[in-house]
Amino acid sequence: MVRDLEQYSAWRQGVVAALQDYRAWVTAAGLLDGATEGRLAATLARLSDDKLSVAFVAEFSRGKSELINAIFFAGYGQRILPSAAGRTTMCPTELSYDSAYPPSIRLLPIETRAANLSTSDYRDDLRAWTILPLNVDAADEMHEVFRQVSQTRHVSVEEAQRYGLYDPDDPDLPATLNAAGQVEISRWRHAIINFPHPLLKQGLVILDTPGLNAIGTEPELTLNLIPHAHAVLFILAADTGVTKSDIEVWREHIGAGAGRLVVLNKIDGMWDALRPDSQVDDEIGRQREHVAHLLGVDAGQVFPVSAHKALVAKITDDAPLLARSRIAELETALFQELIPAKQEIVRRRLADDLQSLNAAQQALLTARMRGFAEQLHELRSLRGKNQNVIAHMMRRVDAEKREFDASLFRLQATRAVFTRLSTELYGTLGMDVLRDHVLQVRDAMGRSRFSTGMREAVRTFFDSVQAELEASERKVAEIRDMMEVMYRKFSGEHGLAIALPPAFSLAKYRSEVSEVEAIYQKQFGTATLLLTSRVVLIERFFDTIASQVKRCFKAANADAEGWLKGIMTPLEAHILQHREQLKHRQASIQRIHDAADSLEQKIETFEAGQAALEQQKARLAELAVAIGSAIDAELIAAAA
């Protein structure tokens, strides 16, 4: 596993190195404009922050934490995550590593569920978290600190309802109250463990969920963490089979697809010394087929394992027991599904970035070469000409420069329209617009304590957000159409080869909002609910919805800002380039007029410059090929 992730990391670093070489060269060649620098910086930032996330989802007592210990932490010679009968993980727990922070566990108090903020809103606010250090050299001490994720507290029914953790209409819940009539809830809402494990150092993120009930009560899991995980392991137990709640969670929150695996744990309970191994294997096979049928997946996506025996076997170096646990098949499938799928996502995005970057730089370099060729032709035409001809050439360049300067005034008018349209774009895409919609929903929720009215407010919110994105999309099209006209006109008037402005679409953000809405509809869209703690749960879900949509709008704003800058930058770069060329031609002819004997020297200089530009163009193509080769390098080939 470490080797697989190291190879993926090496592939990613190879791409980073190729991009850095590209940036260094275009900077030295004077081809780096603001738009190119911004896109390169964004691409490199995405690669440096690239993560691979794996979510473990199961009802309690399915052996989920034991499976995480067996796959990732057996090298410590003992259990790291708490694992015992009953519920040991009470809050969603993320394991990852960030070298900017010391090894520690961050714990978000459960009381934060009463505020109008999602878990994501608290991530960068260290003051909201309880932070405990980890001594990575003492496994026993780490184990004790990790037990924090198991801690609970007893609160009144009213307090539990305020957090959306108790529904008085559920006939099964009163039996869970203690003698004092209190509800047992998790002490913490979320835990983030910063741990320097080799796999985590390579960018792996492990999500341990606190049971199926939390999937419906913790919005961050339902709307963000599980849907965005690159792999999800849905864990069942051979001794309990597939329950009704298992099927509901699988269908509503996970489902078959790439990176979605089913684990049938605790097969050691089926081992029987009084029966031959072949009969035991046949029974395991039948249960595997039954699970696959109930969940609607191929039997090859169901992996029978014994997490407990796998952990014991790894710690005691018992190879036969390890083979019988079947853990190796699951580990192989996990990383064979996880890494190629993630690599393909990164590759597609990098290929798009490279195409845009290279096209812009090639266009600018081509414009330079064309300018050199025109000037060289002009200089060669002056050979043997008298001063009157040279004076005529000077007048022609002067006229061309005046015409060019006049067109710049017309460009200023276009810029004014561009500024107005950009302002109108932010009028529908801006964060202030989204904030107003969020406040309107919260106000409507405050006025209606019935879930039907609250669902209507949320439905209106999604409709309004999509309407804003559609209006923004139309404004983007209007800006692009206007700029295309300007590009073509400017190119035609001055003979410039300027590539049309890049395309831009908000479709992916509309799709992201639709995905959030679809998850919400599965949870609350059809049921008719009365005045219960489910109303509080809708409020908590909306907090996370608002956070998710806010993150989507922030990304859309950043992309729109980059596009608006980029749409002007190529034209401005060509204008600057053409202006400098005109000034240079004017100065050159003037010097030739003053000293005709310098003409041949000037021609030689331009010929050398033209040759240098040809070399630059070839080098630019080589760098683009190098990046493409780094992007297309296959991990399988590296492993071979």
C-alpha positions as CSV (number, residue, x, y, z in Angstrom):
1,M,0.0,0.0,0.0
2,V,2.8,2.4,0.9
3,R,4.5,1.5,-2.4
4,D,1.3,2.2,-4.3
5,L,0.9,5.6,-2.7
6,E,4.6,6.4,-3.1
7,Q,4.3,5.7,-6.8
8,Y,1.3,7.9,-7.1
9,S,3.1,10.6,-5.1
10,A,6.2,10.2,-7.4
11,W,4.0,10.6,-10.4
12,R,2.4,13.8,-9.0
13,Q,5.9,15.2,-8.1
14,G,7.1,14.5,-11.6
15,V,4.2,16.6,-12.9
16,V,5.0,19.3,-10.4
17,A,8.7,19.4,-11.5
18,A,7.7,19.6,-15.2
19,L,5.3,22.5,-14.5
20,Q,8.0,24.3,-12.5
21,D,10.5,23.9,-15.3
22,Y,7.8,25.3,-17.7
23,R,7.2,28.3,-15.4
24,A,10.9,29.0,-15.0
25,W,11.5,29.0,-18.7
26,V,8.5,31.1,-19.8
27,T,9.5,33.6,-17.1
28,A,13.1,33.8,-18.4
29,A,11.7,34.2,-22.0
30,G,9.4,37.1,-20.9
31,L,6.3,35.1,-21.8
32,L,4.8,34.9,-18.3
33,D,1.7,37.2,-18.0
34,G,-0.6,37.5,-15.1
35,A,-3.2,35.0,-16.4
36,T,-0.5,32.4,-17.0
37,E,1.1,32.9,-13.6
38,G,-2.3,32.7,-11.9
39,R,-3.2,29.4,-13.7
40,L,0.2,27.9,-13.0
41,A,0.0,28.8,-9.3
42,A,-3.5,27.4,-9.0
43,T,-2.5,24.1,-10.8
44,L,0.6,23.7,-8.6
45,A,-1.4,24.5,-5.4
46,R,-4.0,21.8,-6.3
47,L,-1.2,19.2,-6.9
48,S,0.5,20.1,-3.6
49,D,-2.8,19.8,-1.7
50,D,-3.9,16.6,-3.5
51,K,-5.5,14.1,-1.1
52,L,-6.9,10.5,-1.4
53,S,-9.8,10.0,0.9
54,V,-11.2,6.6,2.1
55,A,-14.4,6.5,4.1
56,F,-15.4,3.5,6.3
57,V,-19.1,3.2,6.9
58,A,-20.8,0.7,9.1
59,E,-23.3,0.1,11.9
60,F,-21.7,-0.3,15.3
61,S,-20.2,-3.7,16.2
62,R,-19.4,-4.5,12.6
63,G,-15.6,-4.3,13.3
64,K,-15.1,-1.1,11.4
65,S,-12.4,0.3,13.7
66,E,-10.7,-3.1,13.8
67,L,-10.6,-3.1,10.0
68,I,-8.9,0.3,10.0
69,N,-6.4,-1.0,12.5
70,A,-5.7,-4.1,10.5
71,I,-5.2,-2.3,7.2
72,F,-3.3,0.8,8.3
73,F,-1.9,0.5,11.9
74,A,-0.8,-3.1,12.4
75,G,2.8,-2.0,12.2
76,Y,2.4,-0.4,15.7
77,G,2.1,-3.8,17.2
78,Q,-1.3,-3.1,18.8
79,R,-4.6,-1.4,18.2
80,I,-4.4,2.3,17.7
81,L,-8.1,3.2,17.2
82,P,-10.4,2.0,20.0
83,S,-12.0,-1.3,19.1
84,A,-14.3,-3.3,21.3
85,A,-17.8,-4.7,21.5
86,G,-20.5,-2.0,21.1
87,R,-19.9,1.5,19.9
88,T,-16.3,2.7,20.1
89,T,-16.4,5.5,17.5
90,M,-19.0,8.1,18.6
91,C,-18.1,11.0,16.3
92,P,-16.8,11.2,12.7
93,T,-13.1,10.9,12.9
94,E,-10.6,11.9,10.1
95,L,-7.0,10.7,10.1
96,S,-4.6,12.7,7.9
97,Y,-1.3,14.4,8.1
98,D,-0.3,18.0,7.7
99,S,3.4,18.8,8.3
100,A,2.5,22.4,9.2
101,Y,1.0,21.1,12.5
102,P,2.4,18.9,15.2
103,P,0.9,15.4,15.8
104,S,-2.3,16.0,17.6
105,I,-6.0,15.3,17.8
106,R,-8.5,18.1,17.3
107,L,-11.9,17.7,18.9
108,L,-15.0,19.8,18.1
109,P,-17.4,20.0,21.0
110,I,-20.9,18.7,20.4
111,E,-22.4,22.0,21.6
112,T,-21.4,23.5,18.2
113,R,-24.4,21.7,16.7
114,A,-26.6,24.3,18.3
115,A,-25.1,27.1,16.2
116,N,-25.9,28.0,12.5
117,L,-22.5,26.7,11.4
118,S,-21.4,23.4,9.8
119,T,-18.3,21.4,10.7
120,S,-16.6,22.8,7.6
121,D,-17.2,26.3,8.9
122,Y,-15.2,25.5,12.0
123,R,-12.2,23.8,10.3
124,D,-10.0,26.9,10.1
125,D,-11.1,28.3,13.5
126,L,-8.6,26.6,15.9
127,R,-10.3,28.4,18.9
128,A,-13.4,26.3,18.5
129,W,-11.5,23.0,18.9
130,T,-10.0,21.2,21.9
131,I,-6.5,20.2,20.8
132,L,-4.6,17.3,22.5
133,P,-1.0,16.5,21.6
134,L,0.1,13.0,20.4
135,N,3.2,11.3,21.5
136,V,3.9,9.2,18.4
137,D,6.8,7.3,20.1
138,A,4.4,5.9,22.7
139,A,1.7,3.7,21.3
140,D,0.0,3.2,24.7
141,E,-0.3,7.0,25.2
142,M,-1.6,7.5,21.7
143,H,-4.2,4.7,22.2
144,E,-5.4,6.5,25.4
145,V,-5.7,9.9,23.6
146,F,-7.6,8.2,20.7
147,R,-10.2,7.0,23.2
148,Q,-11.5,10.5,23.2
149,V,-13.5,9.6,20.1
150,S,-15.4,7.1,22.3
151,Q,-16.4,9.6,25.0
152,T,-20.0,10.4,25.7
153,R,-22.0,12.5,28.0
154,H,-25.6,12.4,29.3
155,V,-27.8,15.4,28.6
156,S,-31.5,16.3,29.0
157,V,-34.0,15.4,26.3
158,E,-34.4,19.1,25.6
159,E,-30.7,19.6,25.0
160,A,-30.5,16.5,22.8
161,Q,-33.4,17.8,20.8
162,R,-31.7,21.2,20.4
163,Y,-28.8,19.4,18.8
164,G,-31.1,17.3,16.6
165,L,-30.0,14.1,18.4
166,Y,-33.4,13.0,19.8
167,D,-36.7,12.4,18.2
168,P,-39.6,12.0,20.7
169,D,-41.7,10.5,18.0
170,D,-39.4,7.5,17.6
171,P,-41.0,4.7,19.7
172,D,-37.6,3.0,20.3
173,L,-35.8,6.0,21.8
174,P,-37.5,6.3,25.2
175,A,-36.1,2.9,26.1
176,T,-32.6,4.4,25.7
177,L,-33.0,7.0,28.4
178,N,-31.1,6.4,31.7
179,A,-32.7,6.4,35.1
180,A,-32.5,10.2,35.3
181,G,-34.4,10.5,31.9
182,Q,-31.2,11.7,30.1
183,V,-29.9,10.9,26.6
184,E,-26.4,9.6,26.0
185,I,-24.8,11.6,23.2
186,S,-21.2,11.9,21.9
187,R,-19.0,14.4,23.7
188,W,-17.5,15.5,20.4
189,R,-19.0,16.5,17.1
190,H,-16.0,15.8,15.0
191,A,-12.4,14.7,15.4
192,I,-9.3,15.3,13.2
193,I,-6.2,13.3,14.0
194,N,-3.0,14.7,12.6
195,F,-0.7,11.6,12.6
196,P,2.6,11.1,10.7
197,H,1.8,7.6,9.4
198,P,3.6,6.8,6.1
199,L,0.4,6.4,4.2
200,L,-1.1,9.7,5.6
201,K,2.2,11.5,4.7
202,Q,1.6,10.5,1.1
203,G,-1.8,12.2,1.1
204,L,-4.2,9.5,2.3
205,V,-7.2,10.7,4.4
206,I,-9.1,8.1,6.4
207,L,-12.7,8.8,7.6
208,D,-14.1,6.7,10.4
209,T,-17.8,7.2,10.7
210,P,-19.7,6.6,14.0
211,G,-22.4,4.2,12.8
212,L,-25.3,4.3,10.4
213,N,-27.5,6.5,12.6
214,A,-24.9,9.3,12.3
215,I,-25.2,9.2,8.5
216,G,-28.7,10.6,9.0
217,T,-28.0,13.0,11.8
218,E,-24.6,14.5,10.9
219,P,-25.1,16.6,7.8
220,E,-21.4,16.9,7.1
221,L,-21.2,13.1,6.5
222,T,-24.3,13.0,4.3
223,L,-23.6,16.1,2.2
224,N,-19.8,16.3,2.0
225,L,-17.4,13.7,3.4
226,I,-19.0,10.5,2.2
227,P,-20.1,11.7,-1.3
228,H,-16.7,13.2,-1.9
229,A,-14.6,10.3,-0.7
230,H,-12.6,8.6,-3.5
231,A,-13.3,5.2,-2.0
232,V,-16.1,4.0,0.5
233,L,-15.9,0.7,2.3
234,F,-19.3,-0.4,3.5
235,I,-18.8,-2.9,6.2
236,L,-21.2,-5.7,7.1
237,A,-20.8,-8.5,9.6
238,A,-21.2,-12.2,8.6
239,D,-22.9,-12.9,11.9
240,T,-25.7,-10.3,11.3
241,G,-26.0,-10.3,7.5
242,V,-27.6,-7.3,5.7
243,T,-30.2,-5.4,7.9
244,K,-32.9,-3.1,6.6
245,S,-31.0,-0.1,7.8
246,D,-27.9,-1.4,6.0
247,I,-29.9,-1.5,2.7
248,E,-31.4,2.0,3.2
249,V,-28.0,3.6,3.9
250,W,-26.4,1.8,0.9
251,R,-29.1,2.9,-1.5
252,E,-29.5,6.4,-0.2
253,H,-26.0,7.5,0.7
254,I,-23.5,5.2,-1.0
255,G,-24.6,3.0,-3.9
256,A,-22.7,1.0,-6.4
257,G,-20.0,2.7,-8.5
258,A,-16.3,3.2,-8.8
259,G,-14.4,3.0,-5.5
260,R,-17.5,1.6,-3.6
261,L,-16.6,-1.7,-2.0
262,V,-18.6,-3.9,0.4
263,V,-16.8,-5.7,3.2
264,L,-18.3,-8.8,4.8
265,N,-16.4,-8.8,8.1
266,K,-16.1,-11.4,10.9
267,I,-15.9,-14.5,8.6
268,D,-13.8,-16.1,11.4
269,G,-17.2,-16.7,13.1
270,M,-18.0,-19.2,10.3
271,W,-14.7,-21.1,10.7
272,D,-15.5,-24.5,12.1
273,A,-12.8,-27.1,13.1
274,L,-15.4,-29.9,12.7
275,R,-16.0,-29.1,9.0
276,P,-13.6,-29.2,6.1
277,D,-12.4,-25.9,4.8
278,S,-14.1,-26.4,1.5
279,Q,-17.5,-26.4,3.2
280,V,-16.7,-23.3,5.1
281,D,-15.5,-21.6,1.9
282,D,-18.7,-22.6,0.2
283,E,-20.8,-21.1,3.0
284,I,-18.8,-17.9,2.8
285,G,-19.3,-17.8,-0.9
286,R,-23.1,-18.3,-0.6
287,Q,-23.3,-15.4,1.9
288,R,-21.1,-13.3,-0.4
289,E,-23.6,-13.9,-3.3
290,H,-26.5,-13.2,-1.0
291,V,-25.1,-9.8,0.1
292,A,-24.3,-8.9,-3.5
293,H,-27.9,-9.7,-4.5
294,L,-29.4,-7.6,-1.7
295,L,-27.2,-4.6,-2.4
296,G,-27.4,-4.9,-6.2
297,V,-23.7,-5.2,-6.8
298,D,-21.4,-7.7,-8.5
299,A,-20.1,-10.4,-6.1
300,G,-16.6,-9.3,-7.0
301,Q,-17.3,-6.1,-5.1
302,V,-18.0,-8.0,-1.9
303,F,-14.9,-8.9,0.1
304,P,-15.2,-11.5,2.9
305,V,-12.6,-10.8,5.6
306,S,-11.7,-11.2,9.2
307,A,-10.3,-7.9,10.4
308,H,-9.6,-9.2,13.8
309,K,-7.6,-12.2,12.6
310,A,-5.8,-10.0,10.0
311,L,-4.6,-7.7,12.8
312,V,-3.5,-10.6,15.0
313,A,-1.7,-12.2,12.0
314,K,0.1,-9.0,11.1
315,I,1.2,-8.3,14.6
316,T,2.4,-11.9,15.3
317,D,3.7,-12.4,11.7
318,D,1.4,-15.5,11.2
319,A,1.4,-15.9,7.4
320,P,-1.2,-18.8,7.2
321,L,-3.6,-16.9,9.5
322,L,-3.1,-13.7,7.4
323,A,-3.9,-15.6,4.2
324,R,-7.0,-17.1,5.8
325,S,-8.2,-13.7,6.9
326,R,-8.4,-12.7,3.2
327,I,-7.4,-9.1,4.0
328,A,-4.9,-9.0,1.1
329,E,-7.6,-9.3,-1.5
330,L,-9.4,-6.3,0.0
331,E,-6.3,-4.2,0.3
332,T,-5.4,-4.9,-3.3
333,A,-8.8,-4.0,-4.6
334,L,-8.9,-0.9,-2.5
335,F,-5.8,0.6,-3.9
336,Q,-6.3,-0.7,-7.4
337,E,-9.7,1.2,-7.5
338,L,-8.6,4.2,-5.5
339,I,-5.4,5.4,-7.1
340,P,-6.1,4.9,-10.8
341,A,-9.5,6.6,-10.4
342,K,-7.9,9.6,-8.6
343,Q,-5.1,9.8,-11.0
344,E,-7.5,9.9,-14.0
345,I,-9.3,12.9,-12.4
346,V,-6.0,14.7,-11.8
347,R,-4.8,13.8,-15.3
348,R,-7.9,15.2,-17.1
349,R,-7.7,18.5,-15.3
350,L,-4.0,18.8,-15.9
351,A,-4.4,18.1,-19.6
352,D,-7.0,20.9,-19.9
353,D,-4.7,23.3,-18.0
354,L,-1.7,22.4,-20.2
355,Q,-3.7,22.9,-23.4
356,S,-4.8,26.4,-22.3
357,L,-1.3,27.4,-21.1
358,N,0.6,26.2,-24.1
359,A,-1.9,27.7,-26.5
360,A,-1.6,31.1,-24.9
361,Q,2.2,31.1,-24.9
362,Q,2.5,29.7,-28.4
363,A,0.2,32.5,-29.6
364,L,2.3,35.2,-27.9
365,L,5.5,33.7,-29.2
366,T,4.1,33.5,-32.7
367,A,3.1,37.2,-32.5
368,R,6.7,38.0,-31.6
369,M,8.1,35.9,-34.5
370,R,5.7,37.6,-36.9
371,G,6.8,41.0,-35.7
372,F,10.4,40.1,-36.2
373,A,9.7,38.7,-39.7
374,E,7.9,41.9,-40.7
375,Q,10.7,44.1,-39.4
376,L,13.4,42.0,-41.0
377,H,11.6,42.1,-44.3
378,E,11.3,45.9,-44.0
379,L,15.0,46.3,-43.2
380,R,16.1,44.1,-46.1
381,S,13.9,46.2,-48.4
382,L,15.9,49.2,-47.4
383,R,19.1,47.8,-48.9
384,G,20.3,50.2,-51.6
385,K,17.5,52.7,-51.0
386,N,18.2,56.4,-50.8
387,Q,17.3,58.6,-47.9
388,N,13.9,59.6,-49.6
389,V,12.8,56.0,-49.5
390,I,13.9,55.7,-45.9
391,A,12.0,58.9,-45.0
392,H,8.9,57.4,-46.7
393,M,9.2,54.3,-44.6
394,M,9.5,56.5,-41.5
395,R,6.3,58.3,-42.4
396,R,4.5,55.0,-43.0
397,V,5.5,53.7,-39.6
398,D,4.4,57.0,-38.0
399,A,1.0,56.7,-39.7
400,E,0.7,53.1,-38.6
401,K,1.5,54.0,-35.0
402,R,-1.0,56.9,-35.0
403,E,-3.7,54.5,-36.3
404,F,-2.8,52.0,-33.7
405,D,-3.0,54.6,-30.9
406,A,-6.4,55.7,-32.2
407,S,-7.7,52.1,-32.0
408,L,-6.6,52.0,-28.4
409,F,-9.1,54.8,-27.6
410,R,-11.8,52.6,-29.1
411,L,-10.5,49.7,-26.9
412,Q,-11.0,51.9,-23.8
413,A,-14.7,52.1,-24.6
414,T,-14.9,48.3,-24.8
415,R,-13.1,48.1,-21.5
416,A,-15.7,50.3,-19.9
417,V,-18.5,48.0,-21.2
418,F,-16.4,45.0,-20.0
419,T,-16.1,46.5,-16.5
420,R,-19.9,47.1,-16.4
421,L,-20.7,43.5,-17.5
422,S,-18.2,42.1,-15.0
423,T,-19.9,44.1,-12.2
424,E,-23.3,42.7,-13.3
425,L,-21.8,39.2,-13.3
426,Y,-20.8,39.6,-9.6
427,G,-24.3,40.9,-9.0
428,T,-25.7,37.4,-9.5
429,L,-22.6,35.4,-8.6
430,G,-21.2,37.4,-5.7
431,M,-21.1,36.1,-2.1
432,D,-23.4,38.9,-0.9
433,V,-26.2,37.5,-3.1
434,L,-25.7,34.1,-1.6
435,R,-25.6,35.5,1.9
436,D,-29.0,37.2,1.4
437,H,-30.6,33.9,0.2
438,V,-29.2,32.1,3.2
439,L,-30.6,34.7,5.6
440,Q,-34.0,34.6,3.9
441,V,-34.2,30.8,4.5
442,R,-33.2,31.1,8.1
443,D,-35.8,33.8,8.6
444,A,-38.4,31.6,7.0
445,M,-37.4,28.7,9.2
446,G,-37.7,30.9,12.3
447,R,-41.2,31.8,11.3
448,S,-42.3,28.2,10.5
449,R,-41.8,25.5,13.1
450,F,-43.4,22.8,10.8
451,S,-41.1,20.8,8.6
452,T,-43.4,21.3,5.5
453,G,-42.8,25.0,5.6
454,M,-39.1,24.6,6.3
455,R,-38.8,22.2,3.3
456,E,-40.5,24.8,1.1
457,A,-38.0,27.4,2.3
458,V,-35.1,25.1,1.4
459,R,-36.6,24.3,-2.0
460,T,-36.9,28.0,-2.7
461,F,-33.3,28.4,-1.7
462,F,-32.1,25.8,-4.3
463,D,-34.3,27.4,-7.0
464,S,-32.9,30.8,-6.2
465,V,-29.3,29.7,-6.2
466,Q,-29.8,27.9,-9.6
467,A,-31.5,31.0,-11.0
468,E,-28.5,33.1,-9.9
469,L,-26.1,30.7,-11.6
470,E,-28.2,30.6,-14.8
471,A,-28.2,34.4,-14.9
472,S,-24.4,34.4,-14.3
473,E,-24.0,31.9,-17.1
474,R,-25.9,34.2,-19.5
475,K,-23.7,37.2,-18.4
476,V,-20.6,35.1,-19.0
477,A,-21.8,34.3,-22.6
478,E,-22.5,38.1,-23.2
479,I,-19.0,39.0,-22.0
480,R,-17.4,36.3,-24.2
481,D,-19.3,37.3,-27.3
482,M,-18.3,41.0,-26.8
483,M,-14.7,40.1,-26.4
484,E,-14.7,37.8,-29.4
485,V,-15.9,40.7,-31.5
486,M,-13.2,42.9,-30.1
487,Y,-10.5,40.3,-30.6
488,R,-11.5,39.7,-34.3
489,K,-11.7,43.4,-35.0
490,F,-8.4,44.2,-33.4
491,S,-6.7,41.3,-35.2
492,G,-8.1,42.3,-38.5
493,E,-7.2,46.0,-38.2
494,H,-3.6,45.4,-37.3
495,G,-2.8,42.0,-38.8
496,L,-2.3,40.3,-35.4
497,A,-2.7,36.6,-34.9
498,I,-4.6,36.7,-31.5
499,A,-6.3,33.5,-30.3
500,L,-9.9,33.9,-29.2
501,P,-10.6,34.2,-25.5
502,P,-10.9,31.0,-23.6
503,A,-14.3,29.4,-22.9
504,F,-15.7,29.5,-19.4
505,S,-18.8,27.7,-18.0
506,L,-20.5,27.5,-14.6
507,A,-22.1,24.2,-15.5
508,K,-20.0,22.2,-13.1
509,Y,-21.0,24.5,-10.2
510,R,-24.7,24.1,-11.1
511,S,-24.1,20.4,-11.1
512,E,-22.5,20.5,-7.7
513,V,-25.5,22.4,-6.3
514,S,-27.8,19.9,-7.9
515,E,-25.9,17.0,-6.2
516,V,-26.3,18.7,-2.8
517,E,-30.0,19.2,-3.5
518,A,-30.4,15.5,-4.5
519,I,-28.9,14.3,-1.3
520,Y,-31.1,16.7,0.7
521,Q,-34.2,15.5,-1.2
522,K,-33.4,11.8,-0.3
523,Q,-33.2,12.8,3.4
524,F,-36.2,15.2,3.7
525,G,-37.9,15.7,0.4
526,T,-40.9,13.4,0.7
527,A,-41.7,12.6,4.3
528,T,-44.5,14.5,6.0
529,L,-43.0,15.6,9.4
530,L,-44.6,17.3,12.3
531,L,-43.2,19.4,15.1
532,T,-40.3,17.2,16.3
533,S,-36.5,17.2,16.6
534,R,-36.5,16.4,12.9
535,V,-37.3,20.1,12.4
536,V,-34.0,20.8,14.3
537,L,-32.3,18.3,12.0
538,I,-33.5,20.1,8.9
539,E,-32.0,23.3,10.4
540,R,-28.7,21.5,11.0
541,F,-28.8,20.1,7.5
542,F,-29.4,23.5,6.0
543,D,-26.4,24.9,7.9
544,T,-24.3,22.3,6.0
545,I,-26.1,23.0,2.8
546,A,-25.3,26.7,3.1
547,S,-21.7,25.9,3.8
548,Q,-21.5,23.6,0.8
549,V,-23.1,26.1,-1.6
550,K,-20.9,28.8,-0.1
551,R,-17.8,26.8,-0.9
552,C,-19.2,26.2,-4.4
553,F,-19.8,29.9,-5.0
554,K,-16.4,30.8,-3.7
555,A,-14.8,28.5,-6.2
556,A,-17.0,29.8,-9.0
557,N,-16.1,33.4,-8.0
558,A,-12.4,32.5,-8.0
559,D,-12.7,30.8,-11.5
560,A,-14.7,33.7,-12.8
561,E,-12.2,36.3,-11.5
562,G,-9.4,34.3,-13.1
563,W,-11.3,34.1,-16.4
564,L,-12.1,37.8,-16.5
565,K,-8.4,38.6,-15.9
566,G,-7.4,36.1,-18.5
567,I,-9.8,37.2,-21.1
568,M,-8.2,40.7,-21.2
569,T,-4.6,39.6,-20.6
570,P,-3.8,38.1,-24.0
571,L,-5.2,41.1,-25.9
572,E,-3.3,43.5,-23.6
573,A,-0.1,41.4,-24.1
574,H,-0.5,41.5,-27.9
575,I,-1.2,45.3,-27.7
576,L,1.9,45.8,-25.7
577,Q,3.9,43.6,-27.9
578,H,2.7,45.4,-31.1
579,R,3.3,48.8,-29.6
580,E,6.9,47.9,-28.7
581,Q,7.5,46.5,-32.1
582,L,6.2,49.7,-33.7
583,K,8.4,51.9,-31.5
584,H,11.3,49.6,-32.2
585,R,10.7,49.8,-36.0
586,Q,10.4,53.6,-35.7
587,A,13.7,53.8,-33.8
588,S,15.5,51.4,-36.1
589,I,14.5,53.3,-39.3
590,Q,15.5,56.5,-37.7
591,R,18.9,55.1,-36.8
592,I,19.3,53.8,-40.4
593,H,18.3,57.2,-41.7
594,D,21.0,58.8,-39.5
595,A,23.6,56.2,-40.3
596,A,22.9,54.2,-43.4
597,D,26.0,52.0,-42.9
598,S,24.4,50.4,-39.8
599,L,21.7,48.7,-41.9
600,E,23.6,45.4,-42.5
601,Q,24.4,45.2,-38.8
602,K,20.8,45.8,-37.9
603,I,19.7,43.0,-40.3
604,E,22.2,40.6,-38.8
605,T,20.8,41.5,-35.3
606,F,17.2,40.8,-36.4
607,E,18.2,37.6,-38.2
608,A,19.9,36.4,-34.9
609,G,16.7,37.4,-33.0
610,Q,14.5,35.5,-35.4
611,A,16.7,32.4,-35.0
612,A,16.5,32.8,-31.2
613,L,12.7,33.0,-31.4
614,E,12.6,29.8,-33.4
615,Q,14.7,28.1,-30.7
616,Q,12.3,29.4,-28.0
617,K,9.3,28.1,-29.9
618,A,10.9,24.7,-30.1
619,R,11.8,24.7,-26.5
620,L,8.3,25.7,-25.5
621,A,7.0,22.7,-27.4
622,E,9.6,20.4,-25.7
623,L,8.4,21.6,-22.3
624,A,4.8,21.0,-23.2
625,V,5.6,17.5,-24.3
626,A,7.6,17.0,-21.0
627,I,4.5,18.0,-19.0
628,G,2.3,15.8,-21.1
629,S,4.6,12.8,-20.7
630,A,4.7,13.4,-16.9
631,I,0.9,13.5,-16.8
632,D,0.5,10.3,-18.9
633,A,3.1,8.3,-17.0
634,E,1.2,5.2,-15.7
635,L,1.6,3.8,-12.2
636,I,1.3,0.3,-13.5
637,A,4.4,0.8,-15.7
638,A,6.3,2.3,-12.7
639,A,5.4,-0.7,-10.6
640,A,6.5,-3.1,-13.3
